[in-house]
Amino acid sequence: MAHIHIIENEQGDAIDCNYFCSDSCNRTHSKETYQGWYGCVEVEFDDVCINCGNLVKGVYASVDEYYREKEEG
């Protein structure tokens, strides 16, 4: 499960996001821009925590696995 930090532009529109393995990594990395708890989010594919480098496990390990499961069906 991922913890997410939404990155917004000057108008407040979401333009990107960072994935974290824990709320503490989110707090450590985001510091004064920390937006509060946004955790236990299911992400589609594996990613890496932007703070510590740990694996953030997704529903699918890769895009290839996703398409392989779709084809098998």
Helices and strands as residue ranges (DSSP letters): E 3-8, E 14-20, H 23-30, G 31-33, E 47-48, E 55-56, H 63-72
